């Protein structure tokens, strides 16, 4: 089931995911050279960029109205420089994020720090999906584990993977696919203390935290009041939560 919102973001109601590995598209030598030139220039501009392994979305198809079959391919971050290479085939990115509610019905959103690839941007806690290690598989359990890890690393909120449930899937800019999980609601004071501890710990290690500011919003109108850019999926997700808060959230 899918709906295209006025923002151009597609919001899917997915109850079950199936996943299978696919191959990344073969590139011509010219496209490889152009990709690498663009990536090298980006690294010179921001030395914190890291060409680590990630998962791209090779294809999606519906098996029934609520079951999405997702084909994924292992790439590295430099693959996405192909988006700026004329005629090149760049796969959409695949990422996980988490809606972390408060017990009074607000949603935690956070701002990317100046040292990141998207400084000042508001988004949900999350990150790119990583490929499985040797002998492991990429399945729903692995995706929940990655979402839980991102939430803990970025906000300090510790949640067990089996406490998360797939709540929405988005398709936005560059056809990127976002898997949005829902965490159990928590009191505001606890969320702020967890986040503060992460920021202090990162600064103590001489690093900038990935997220440098936290906000709790109840509606798209409150979200619009936050200064700075917002990631494309954020308003539709906040609107969905505000309209129909999940049972038990």
Secondary structure in CASP SS format (residue, H / E / C, confidence):
PFRMAT SS
TARGET T0000
AUTHOR 0000-0000-0000
METHOD secondary structure of the structure
MODEL  1
X C 1.00
X E 1.00
X E 1.00
X E 1.00
X C 1.00
X C 1.00
X C 1.00
X C 1.00
X C 1.00
X E 1.00
X E 1.00
X E 1.00
X C 1.00
X C 1.00
X C 1.00
X E 1.00
X E 1.00
X E 1.00
X E 1.00
X E 1.00
X E 1.00
X C 1.00
X C 1.00
X C 1.00
X C 1.00
X C 1.00
X C 1.00
X C 1.00
X H 1.00
X H 1.00
X H 1.00
X H 1.00
X H 1.00
X H 1.00
X H 1.00
X H 1.00
X H 1.00
X H 1.00
X H 1.00
X H 1.00
X H 1.00
X H 1.00
X H 1.00
X H 1.00
X H 1.00
X C 1.00
X C 1.00
X C 1.00
X C 1.00
X C 1.00
X C 1.00
X C 1.00
X E 1.00
X E 1.00
X E 1.00
X E 1.00
X E 1.00
X E 1.00
X E 1.00
X E 1.00
X E 1.00
X E 1.00
X E 1.00
X E 1.00
X C 1.00
X C 1.00
X E 1.00
X E 1.00
X E 1.00
X E 1.00
X E 1.00
X E 1.00
X E 1.00
X E 1.00
X E 1.00
X E 1.00
X H 1.00
X H 1.00
X H 1.00
X H 1.00
X H 1.00
X H 1.00
X H 1.00
X H 1.00
X C 1.00
X C 1.00
X C 1.00
X C 1.00
X C 1.00
X C 1.00
X C 1.00
X E 1.00
X E 1.00
X E 1.00
X E 1.00
X E 1.00
X E 1.00
X E 1.00
X E 1.00
X E 1.00
X E 1.00
X E 1.00
X C 1.00
X C 1.00
X C 1.00
X C 1.00
X E 1.00
X E 1.00
X E 1.00
X E 1.00
X E 1.00
X E 1.00
X C 1.00
X C 1.00
X C 1.00
X C 1.00
X C 1.00
X C 1.00
X C 1.00
X C 1.00
X C 1.00
X E 1.00
X E 1.00
X C 1.00
X E 1.00
X E 1.00
X E 1.00
X E 1.00
X C 1.00
X C 1.00
X C 1.00
X C 1.00
X C 1.00
X C 1.00
X C 1.00
X C 1.00
X C 1.00
X C 1.00
X C 1.00
X H 1.00
X H 1.00
X H 1.00
X H 1.00
X H 1.00
X H 1.00
X H 1.00
X H 1.00
X H 1.00
X H 1.00
X H 1.00
X H 1.00
X H 1.00
X H 1.00
X H 1.00
X H 1.00
X C 1.00
X C 1.00
X C 1.00
X C 1.00
X C 1.00
X H 1.00
X H 1.00
X H 1.00
X C 1.00
X E 1.00
X E 1.00
X E 1.00
X E 1.00
X E 1.00
X E 1.00
X E 1.00
X C 1.00
X H 1.00
X H 1.00
X H 1.00
X C 1.00
X E 1.00
X E 1.00
X E 1.00
X E 1.00
X E 1.00
X E 1.00
X E 1.00
X E 1.00
X E 1.00
X E 1.00
X C 1.00
X H 1.00
X H 1.00
X H 1.00
X H 1.00
X H 1.00
X H 1.00
X H 1.00
X H 1.00
X H 1.00
X H 1.00
X H 1.00
X H 1.00
X H 1.00
X H 1.00
X H 1.00
X H 1.00
X H 1.00
X C 1.00
X C 1.00
X C 1.00
X C 1.00
X C 1.00
X C 1.00
X E 1.00
X E 1.00
X E 1.00
X E 1.00
X E 1.00
X E 1.00
X E 1.00
X C 1.00
X C 1.00
X H 1.00
X H 1.00
X H 1.00
X H 1.00
X H 1.00
X C 1.00
X C 1.00
X C 1.00
X C 1.00
X C 1.00
X E 1.00
X C 1.00
X C 1.00
X C 1.00
X H 1.00
X H 1.00
X H 1.00
X H 1.00
X H 1.00
X H 1.00
X H 1.00
X H 1.00
X H 1.00
X H 1.00
X C 1.00
X C 1.00
X C 1.00
X C 1.00
X C 1.00
X C 1.00
END
